[in-house]
Amino acid sequence: MLTYERKPKSDYGEIVVDGKISDEEMNSAIEKMKADLEKGGKLKLLEDIRAFEGMEPAAFFKDPRFGISMMKGVSHVALVTDAQWLKVVAETFSFVSPTQIKVFDRARIDEARTWLSAS
């Protein structure tokens, strides 16, 4: 499952991953994020990775292309996960990314939201 939403009066969007990502879910998330990016300004994201069990092939091939183009419009990412391998990937990527990336354990999700709001 993959969802994206931006709550009213929030200054960041939230992505939730819990299980396998379908092509339909990827398309929906991309369209919603594109709409938020087209409003102007920089977008901040909270990525709540509860469980990642892969993605359908069509979704996989969309993700890298959109992700690279989208990152130009994203100023901050709070990655919330307990998966050690995702933490390592995010921390490594943060050294070459123009986006500020900070990793939080799932138990610290409220701290991640506070960090985004204060950014």
N, C-alpha and C positions, 0 to 999 in steps of 0.2 A: 504494500500500500504506500502510495505517495500522495500527499496533499500539500497545497500551498494556500495560505490565506493571509490577508492583512486586515486585522481587526480595526473597526472604526476608532479613530482617535489614537491609533498606534503609530509610532514612527519607524516601525520595522515589520517585515513579513516573516511568517513562520512556515518552515518546511518540516513536515513530519514523514519519516520513513519507518515503516514497521512491516517487514517482510519483503516479499518480491514486488518489484515495480513493474507495472504493466505499461504497454505502449499508450493506452488510453489515459492512464493516470499521468504519464509524462506529458502528453499533449495538453491536458488540462492545466497542469502546473505551469508549463511554458507559456501558454496563452495568458494566464493570470499575471505571471511575473512580467511579461512583455507589456501588459496594460499598465502596471505600476511603474515600470521604467519609462514608458512614454509620457508619463505625467511630469517628468523632469526631475532634476535633482538626483542625488545619490540615494540608493536603496540600501538599507541595512537588513541583514537576514539572520534569523535564528534557525539553525538546522538541528532538529531533534531526531537523532538517529537511534531509534529504540531497538531495531533489529534490521539487519540488511541481509537478505537472502538472494541477492542478484536481481537481474532485470531481464525482461523479454528482449530478444535481439534487436527489434526495431527501436525500442526505448534506449538501448545501449548506444546505438549509433547516433541518436539525436543528442544525447547528453553532452558529449565532448564539444560538439559544434556550438550548441547554444551556450554551454557553460563558459567557453572562452570569450564569446562575444558579450555575454551578460556581465562578466566580471568588470568590464569597463565602467558599468553603471552602479557597481556595488562598492560601498566604502568600508563596511564592517561585516564580518561574519562571526557569529558565536556558534561554534560547533559543540553540541551537547551529545555525548556518547560515553558509553563504558567500554567500547571496543578498542582495545589497545592499538590494533593495526590502523584504525582510522585516525586515532590521535597522532600516531607517528607520521602518517601521510599528511595530515593537516599542518602539523608543526613544520615538516620539511617544506611543504608548498608555501608556507607563510614567508619563508626567506626570499622567495623570488616573485611573490605576488604584490601588486600595488595595493591590494585590499588588506586591511588589518584583520587578522584572523586570531581568535582566542579560543582555546579548547577548555571545556568544562565537563566534569563528571555529571551524569544524569541527576544525581542528588542535588546538584547546584544549579538547576535550571533557572530558579528565580534570580540567582546572582548573574547568570548570563543575560537575562532580560534587563536587569538593572544596568549592566555594563553597556548594552546596546542603547538604552534610553539616555544614558549619560554621555555617550560618544557624540 
